């Protein structure tokens, strides 16, 4: 056995015998550290890739300005056909940009001139020279994809590029620095490019256009040595920079957590409508989700308001999330008074570009801040329609995770859904989201004596006895008043014409 092999074996034994602790760097990008599993591994080699305009440079510079200090300097190489000053002109518009760090903690180097003649060896030597001279803790190369475009015009360009990529990757992994390559890549290139194999971490950014809305997504494809959050996660670019809204993931409960939740659900939440609690077996179990279904004008918003008002009377703050109407259109006089008094919080979800992850983030933030125990979502119908077609399956899955996250926190939810009253079939939501609900109340119109009357029934309360009666109700200045039980039921649910007589 050669001395070299013996030496490598000894080194391997030392590494195995002593566990290495890798420091995790806090990125300064809200939500990103959660996706990465606690932060970026120090001295890791990372790839930030995605489609044009998806936010790659913004993400890289936000991380850089957050981490760079006089003791942890950053070196940012631009391989673009534009000067660094032009890039900085736009990056200065973000709040994370700190002009005091430029040329002190952060240095920008433009490599476009070195790339003009297509000499990859010259580009690589320039990068190595600058790194050795500046001794940075952070190194960024943007946009690496420009090197690939330059190679297309060269003879044997592809093989030269492959060699350059491997050499650059080996150099970057050998530096005592946390390094990043930023570039535009198409999904098929993942399998062909050696850079994806060499990288310790890969962040993939995309933007999806649906009608007039754009939803940006980020995915941690790879992060060596730590468990990252799987799947696609929504993010938004604002004046503050990038903010990520981690996708809610339903966690498996321990036996103790399941017992605690079962104990919570033994408690009943009064609905605030005389007689309704008895029909539901003593009220709505705490931490349940209730789906309130009915046609336009049947009284869904009134019932929701009384549900919130009952919570206010009991010292329980509430929240209303307006999915379909604007908050001003949604609120009646009683609800408006509770909002003005700070007893009920309002979230306008119409401005969130169809992002349930962002909606959940805002809801959880408001729940933690106000200690709310009751939530009204009015209505699911508008959100379902907005996400019909391409995003409908994602909607159901995301909504399921959102409801699970909220109810696990002990929040009792009332969701409304508008449904056309056809009298010909039994449905509880336009796109089959009724399975999300622990309880269902259906409101309908009936014809009695030549007049339309309102009626409702408690269809389901999971794990609880409840009334099977169909009851008339009126909407008065005091709210909903439950009336008599319908007799002579002629089978509206079976599809025959409505003609109920007492």
C-alpha positions in Angstrom: 0.0 0.0 0.0 1.4 3.4 -1.0 2.2 6.2 1.5 -0.4 8.3 -0.2 -3.2 5.8 0.3 -2.2 5.2 3.9 -2.2 9.0 4.5 -5.7 9.3 3.1 -6.9 6.5 5.2 -5.5 8.1 8.4 -7.2 11.4 7.5 -10.5 9.6 6.9 -10.3 7.9 10.3 -9.7 11.2 12.0 -12.7 12.8 10.3 -14.9 9.9 11.2 -13.7 9.7 14.9 -14.4 13.4 15.5 -17.7 14.9 14.5 -17.3 18.2 12.6 -19.7 21.0 13.6 -20.7 23.2 10.7 -21.7 26.7 11.5 -24.9 27.9 9.9 -25.1 31.5 8.6 -28.3 33.4 9.0 -29.1 34.7 5.6 -31.2 37.8 6.6 -33.9 36.8 4.1 -37.2 36.4 6.0 -38.3 32.7 5.8 -35.2 31.4 3.9 -33.4 30.0 7.0 -36.5 27.9 7.8 -36.3 26.4 4.3 -32.6 25.7 4.5 -32.8 23.9 7.8 -31.4 26.6 10.0 -29.2 28.7 7.7 -26.5 28.4 5.1 -23.6 26.0 6.0 -20.4 28.0 6.3 -17.8 27.4 3.5 -20.5 25.7 1.4 -20.6 26.1 -2.4 -24.1 27.1 -3.5 -25.9 27.6 -6.8 -28.7 30.2 -7.1 -30.5 29.4 -10.4 -33.8 30.0 -12.2 -35.6 31.8 -15.0 -34.9 35.4 -16.1 -36.5 37.9 -13.8 -37.2 35.4 -11.0 -35.1 37.4 -8.4 -31.7 35.6 -8.4 -29.5 38.6 -8.1 -31.8 40.2 -5.6 -31.7 37.1 -3.4 -27.9 36.9 -3.7 -27.3 40.6 -2.8 -29.8 40.5 0.1 -27.8 37.6 1.6 -24.5 39.4 0.9 -25.5 42.7 2.5 -26.9 40.9 5.5 -23.7 38.8 6.1 -21.0 41.2 5.0 -19.0 43.0 7.8 -15.5 44.4 8.0 -14.4 41.0 9.5 -16.4 39.0 6.9 -15.9 40.7 3.6 -17.7 39.8 0.4 -16.5 39.8 -3.2 -19.1 40.1 -5.9 -18.0 39.2 -9.5 -20.3 40.3 -12.4 -20.0 38.5 -15.7 -22.6 40.7 -17.3 -22.3 42.9 -20.3 -23.2 45.9 -18.2 -21.1 47.7 -15.6 -21.5 47.0 -11.9 -22.6 50.6 -11.4 -25.7 50.0 -13.5 -26.6 47.0 -11.4 -26.0 48.9 -8.2 -28.2 51.7 -9.4 -31.2 49.4 -9.2 -30.1 47.4 -6.2 -29.9 50.6 -4.2 -33.7 50.9 -4.4 -34.1 48.0 -1.9 -34.0 48.7 1.9 -31.4 46.0 2.6 -28.8 47.9 0.4 -26.2 49.7 2.7 -24.1 52.1 0.7 -21.6 52.3 3.7 -20.6 48.6 3.1 -19.6 49.2 -0.6 -15.8 49.2 -1.0 -15.4 48.6 2.7 -17.1 45.2 3.5 -18.2 44.5 -0.1 -16.2 44.8 -3.3 -17.6 44.5 -6.9 -15.4 43.2 -9.8 -16.6 43.3 -13.4 -15.3 40.4 -15.5 -17.0 41.2 -18.8 -13.8 42.6 -20.3 -11.9 39.4 -19.4 -14.6 37.4 -21.1 -14.5 39.3 -24.4 -11.9 37.0 -26.1 -13.5 33.9 -24.7 -10.4 32.9 -22.7 -11.7 30.9 -19.8 -8.2 30.5 -18.3 -7.9 34.3 -18.1 -11.3 34.6 -16.4 -10.4 31.9 -13.9 -7.0 33.4 -13.1 -8.6 36.8 -12.6 -11.1 35.4 -10.1 -8.4 33.5 -8.2 -6.2 36.5 -8.1 -8.9 38.8 -6.7 -9.9 36.2 -4.1 -6.3 35.7 -2.9 -5.8 39.5 -2.8 -9.1 40.4 -1.0 -9.4 37.2 1.2 -13.2 37.3 1.4 -15.5 35.3 3.5 -18.2 35.4 0.9 -17.8 35.1 -2.9 -20.5 35.6 -5.5 -20.3 35.1 -9.3 -23.2 36.6 -11.3 -24.2 35.7 -13.9 -22.4 32.5 -14.5 -24.8 31.7 -17.3 -23.2 34.4 -19.4 -20.0 32.3 -19.6 -22.0 29.5 -21.2 -23.4 31.9 -23.8 -19.9 33.1 -24.6 -18.8 29.5 -25.2 -21.3 28.9 -28.0 -19.3 31.2 -30.3 -16.1 29.5 -29.6 -14.6 26.5 -31.4 -14.7 23.5 -28.9 -16.6 25.9 -26.7 -18.6 23.2 -24.9 -15.6 21.2 -23.8 -13.8 24.3 -22.7 -16.8 25.4 -20.7 -17.1 22.0 -19.0 -13.4 22.2 -18.0 -13.8 25.8 -16.8 -16.8 24.9 -14.7 -15.0 22.0 -13.0 -11.9 24.1 -12.3 -14.0 27.0 -11.0 -16.1 24.6 -8.8 -12.9 23.0 -7.4 -11.5 26.4 -6.7 -14.6 27.6 -4.9 -15.0 24.5 -2.8 -11.3 24.8 -1.7 -11.6 28.5 -0.5 -12.2 29.2 3.2 -15.3 31.1 2.0 -19.0 30.6 1.5 -19.5 30.8 -2.3 -22.3 31.3 -4.7 -22.8 31.0 -8.5 -25.9 32.9 -9.9 -27.2 32.1 -13.3 -30.1 31.3 -15.6 -30.6 27.6 -16.2 -33.3 25.5 -17.8 -34.6 22.4 -15.9 -33.1 19.9 -18.4 -29.6 21.3 -17.8 -29.6 20.0 -14.2 -28.7 16.6 -15.4 -26.1 17.7 -17.9 -24.1 20.4 -16.0 -21.4 19.2 -13.6 -22.0 22.3 -11.5 -25.2 20.7 -10.1 -23.3 17.7 -8.9 -20.5 19.8 -7.3 -22.7 22.3 -5.5 -23.4 21.8 -1.8 -26.6 23.7 -2.1 -29.0 24.5 -4.9 -31.8 27.2 -4.7 -34.2 27.2 -7.7 -36.4 30.3 -8.4 -39.4 30.5 -10.7 -42.3 32.8 -11.5 -45.6 31.5 -12.7 -48.1 33.6 -14.6 -51.8 32.8 -14.2 -54.2 35.3 -15.9 -53.1 38.7 -14.5 -51.2 37.5 -11.4 -47.7 36.4 -10.9 -46.7 33.9 -8.2 -43.0 33.5 -7.4 -41.7 30.2 -6.0 -38.5 29.0 -4.5 -37.3 25.4 -4.0 -34.3 24.1 -2.1 -33.3 21.3 -4.4 -30.2 20.4 -2.4 -28.5 21.4 0.8 -25.9 19.0 2.0 -25.6 18.0 5.7 -29.0 19.3 6.9 -32.7 18.6 6.4 -34.3 21.3 4.3 -38.1 22.0 3.8 -39.3 20.1 0.7 -41.5 21.4 -2.0 -42.2 24.8 -3.6 -42.6 27.9 -1.4 -44.0 31.3 -2.3 -41.9 34.4 -2.1 -42.6 38.1 -2.8 -40.3 40.9 -3.9 -41.1 44.3 -2.3 -39.2 47.4 -1.4 -37.7 45.6 1.5 -36.3 42.8 -0.8 -37.3 39.2 -0.8 -39.6 37.6 1.8 -40.4 33.9 1.7 -43.5 32.3 3.0 -42.7 28.7 3.9 -45.2 26.2 2.7 -47.3 24.7 5.6 -46.5 21.1 6.1 -48.9 18.9 8.1 -46.9 17.4 10.9 -47.5 14.0 12.4 -48.7 14.5 16.0 -47.2 12.7 18.9 -49.5 10.7 21.3 -49.3 13.6 23.8 -50.2 16.2 21.2 -53.1 14.1 19.9 -54.4 13.7 23.5 -54.1 17.5 24.1 -56.0 18.2 20.9 -58.7 15.7 21.8 -59.1 17.4 25.2 -59.4 20.8 23.5 -62.1 19.6 21.2 -64.2 18.4 24.1 -64.8 22.1 24.8 -67.6 23.7 22.8 -67.6 27.1 21.1 -71.0 28.9 21.3 -72.2 30.1 17.9 -74.0 33.2 19.2 -77.4 32.2 17.7 -80.1 31.0 20.1 -81.0 27.4 19.4 -78.1 26.6 17.1 -75.8 25.3 19.8 -78.4 22.7 20.7 -78.8 21.6 17.1 -75.0 21.1 17.0 -74.9 18.9 20.1 -73.8 21.7 22.5 -71.9 24.1 20.2 -69.1 23.8 17.7 -66.1 21.8 19.1 -63.1 24.0 19.7 -60.5 23.8 17.0 -63.0 22.6 14.4 -63.5 24.0 10.9 -67.1 24.7 10.0 -68.2 25.1 6.4 -71.2 27.3 6.0 -72.8 26.8 2.5 -75.6 28.7 0.9 -76.8 30.7 -2.1 -76.4 34.5 -2.4 -78.3 36.4 0.3 -79.1 33.4 2.4 -77.4 34.9 5.5 -73.9 33.5 5.6 -72.3 36.8 6.5 -74.8 37.5 9.2 -74.2 34.1 10.8 -70.4 34.7 10.5 -70.8 38.1 12.2 -72.8 36.6 15.1 -70.1 33.9 15.5 -67.4 36.6 15.9 -69.6 38.8 18.1 -70.2 35.9 20.5 -66.4 35.5 20.8 -66.0 39.2 21.5 -68.6 39.0 24.3 -66.6 36.1 25.8 -63.3 38.0 25.5 -62.1 36.1 22.5 -60.6 38.2 19.7 -61.5 37.2 16.2 -60.2 37.6 12.6 -62.0 37.8 9.3 -60.2 37.0 6.0 -61.9 38.5 3.0 -61.2 36.2 0.0 -63.9 37.4 -2.3 -65.2 40.9 -1.4 -63.1 43.8 -0.2 -63.3 44.3 3.6 -65.5 47.4 3.1 -68.0 45.4 1.1 -68.0 42.5 3.5 -68.5 44.3 6.8 -72.0 45.1 8.0 -72.6 47.6 10.8 -72.0 45.2 13.7 -68.8 43.8 12.2 -67.5 47.2 11.3 -67.9 48.4 14.9 -66.0 45.3 16.2 -63.2 46.0 13.7 -63.0 49.7 14.7 -62.8 48.7 18.4 -59.9 46.4 17.7 -61.9 43.3 18.7 -61.7 41.8 15.3 -58.8 41.9 12.9 -59.2 42.0 9.1 -57.0 40.6 6.4 -57.6 41.5 2.8 -56.5 38.5 0.8 -57.5 39.9 -2.6 -54.1 41.6 -2.9 -52.0 38.5 -2.4 -52.0 37.1 -5.9 -53.6 33.8 -5.1 -51.0 32.8 -2.5 -52.4 30.6 0.3 -48.9 30.4 1.8 -48.7 34.2 2.1 -52.3 34.3 3.5 -51.4 31.7 6.1 -48.3 33.8 7.1 -50.5 36.9 7.6 -53.1 34.9 9.5 -50.6 33.3 11.9 -48.9 36.6 12.5 -52.2 38.2 13.4 -53.3 35.3 15.5 -50.1 35.4 17.5 -50.4 39.2 17.9 -54.0 39.3 18.9 -54.4 35.8 20.5 -57.4 35.3 18.3 -59.4 32.1 18.9 -62.0 32.5 16.1 -61.5 33.0 12.4 -64.0 33.6 9.6 -62.9 33.0 6.0 -65.4 34.7 3.7 -65.5 33.2 1.2 -63.8 30.1 -0.2 -65.9 30.4 -3.4 -64.0 33.5 -4.7 -60.7 31.9 -4.0 -61.6 28.6 -5.6 -62.8 30.4 -8.8 -59.6 32.4 -9.0 -57.6 29.1 -8.8 -59.8 27.0 -11.0 -58.1 25.3 -14.0 -54.3 25.1 -13.6 -54.0 25.8 -9.9 -57.2 24.0 -8.6 -55.3 20.9 -7.4 -52.7 23.0 -5.7 -55.5 25.1 -4.1 -57.1 22.1 -2.4 -53.8 20.8 -1.1 -52.7 24.2 0.1 -56.0 24.9 1.7 -55.9 21.6 3.5 -52.5 22.4 5.0 -53.7 25.9 6.0 -56.7 24.6 7.8 -54.7 21.9 9.5 -52.1 24.4 10.7 -54.7 26.8 12.1 -56.9 24.1 13.8 -53.7 22.6 15.3 -53.2 25.9 17.1 -56.7 25.6 18.6 -58.3 28.2 16.3 -62.0 27.6 15.5 -62.7 28.4 11.9 -66.0 29.3 10.1 -65.6 29.2 6.3 -68.4 30.4 4.0 -68.9 29.1 0.5 -71.5 30.4 -2.0 -73.2 27.7 -4.0 -75.9 27.9 -6.6 -79.2 26.5 -5.2 -80.1 24.0 -8.0 -82.3 21.7 -5.9 -81.1 18.9 -8.1 -77.9 17.6 -6.5 -76.3 17.5 -3.1 -73.1 19.5 -3.1 -71.3 21.6 -0.5 -68.7 23.5 -2.5 -68.0 24.2 -6.2 -64.6 22.3 -6.3 -65.0 19.6 -3.7 -63.4 21.2 -0.7 -66.1 20.0 1.7 -63.8 17.2 2.9 -61.8 19.9 4.7 -64.6 20.7 7.1 -65.2 19.0 10.5 -68.8 20.4 10.4 -71.2 21.6 7.7 -74.2 23.8 7.8 -76.3 24.3 4.7 -78.6 27.3 4.1 -81.2 27.1 1.3 -84.3 28.8 0.0 -87.6 27.1 0.1 -91.0 28.0 -1.4 -93.9 28.1 1.1 -97.3 29.7 0.3 -96.0 31.5 -2.7 -93.0 33.0 -0.8 -89.3 32.3 -0.6 -88.3 31.4 3.0 -84.8 30.6 4.3 -84.1 27.2 5.8 -81.0 25.5 7.2 -79.8 22.2 8.4 -76.8 20.9 10.3 -75.4 18.3 7.9 -72.3 17.2 9.8 -70.5 17.6 13.1 -67.6 15.1 13.2 -67.6 12.9 16.2 -70.8 14.4 17.7 -74.5 13.9 17.7 -76.4 16.7 16.1 -80.0 17.6 15.0 -81.2 16.2 11.7 -84.0 18.8 11.5 -84.5 21.3 8.7 -85.4 24.6 10.4 -86.7 27.9 9.0 -85.0 31.0 10.1 -85.4 34.8 9.7 -82.9 37.6 9.6 -84.0 40.5 11.9 -82.4 43.6 13.3 -81.2 41.3 16.1 -79.6 38.9 13.7 -80.6 35.3 12.9 -83.7 34.0 14.6 -84.4 30.2 14.2 -88.0 29.2 13.6 -90.0 26.1 13.3 -89.1 22.7 12.0 -90.3 21.9 8.4 -92.8 19.1 8.2 -94.2 17.4 5.1 -90.6 17.3 3.7 -90.8 16.5 0.0 -87.2 15.6 -0.6 -85.4 18.7 -1.8 -82.1 16.9 -1.3 -83.2 14.1 -3.6 -83.6 16.5 -6.5 -87.4 16.9 -6.6 -89.0 20.4 -6.8 -89.2 22.3 -3.5 -92.7 22.4 -2.0 -92.7 22.2 1.7 -95.8 22.7 3.7 -96.1 22.8 7.5 
